[in-house]
Amino acid sequence: MPVDFAKLKTLDVRLICDPFDPKKHDADTWWTLFKAKYTHGNLNIEKFKILVQRHGVGDLFTDWLKEKGNLCANEAALEASFLQKFRPTPQKQTQAVYTLGSYR
């Protein structure tokens, strides 16, 4: 069953951690923090998708959720899709290490 994004505005869903901004946050770190907070919520997949949607910032995140979010049947599939989309490539990770090393 697809997520009804129009219905999100009527729900009282609170943020459980800082919103995810793909330009500012590391996907692995953010998902680990997010997962630690929602694990005790006993959410079904539809409520979980709503919670994930509330924590996203920007068009890139919204587009990913509209495109891939409805295809995910469980939390593990949504997590895998999220990390595949927002985890930096090995080249970007290597570049970040070199950039940080140049600040010494």
N, C-alpha and C positions, 0 to 999 in steps of 0.2 A: 504494500500500500504506500503510495507516494506521500511525501510530506506536504501538507497544505500550508504554504508560506503566508497566505492571507490570514489564516487562523492564528498565526504566531502573535500578531499584534493584540489579540484579545486575551492571550494567556498571561498569567502573572508568573513569569519565569525569571528567577534571579540569577545573577552571575555568581559562579562559585569560585572563580579565579580571574586573573586579568584577561581581558579579551586578547585573542590571537591576531597579531598583525604580521603578515608574511614578510614585510619589509623590516621589522624590528626584532622579531622573536625567532629563536631556534625551534624548529618543529619538534625535534625529539624531546627537548627539555620541556617545552610547553605541554606536549601531550602527556608526558609523565606526570607533571603537576596536575593537569586536568583529570587524568585517570585516577590519581590518588584521591581526588575530591569527590568524584561521582561514583566511585566503586560501591559505596555503602547506600546508594540511592535506590537500588532495586528497580531500575527503569526498564521499561520495554523499549524496543528499538525505535518506535515512533517518538516517544518522549525523549529518548537519547538524541535523536536527530535534531529535535527542537532545541535541546540544550546546546548542542554543538553549534547550531546556527546562531544562537544568541551570543556566542563567544567569538564570532568571526568579525574581522574588520576589513573593509575594502572589497572592491569588485572582484579581485582575483579569488578571494575566499568564497564569495557569493556564487560566482560562476562555477567554481569547483563543486560546491554543494548541490547546485541545481543539476549539473551534468552527471556527477558520480554518486551523490548522496542517495538518490532514489534507487540506485542499483544495488546498494549494499543491504544485505539481508540480516546482518548481525553486527555487533560492536567490533569484532575482530576485523571484519571486512572494511568497515568504515575507518578504523585505525590504519589499516594497511594502505587504503586509498589516500588518506590524509598524508601519511608519511611519504608515500611515493610522490605525491604532488608537491609537498612543501619542504622536504628534506633537501639540503643543498647537494649539488653534484660533487663528486670527488674533486673535480677541478676547482670549484668554488671553495671547498674546504682547504685545499692545498694553498690557494691564493690567500685565504684568510690567515693561515699560519705564517706565510711569508710576510704578509703585511704587518701582522703583530710583531714578528721578529725584527722588522726594520725600525720599530719604535724604541729599541733599546738604546 
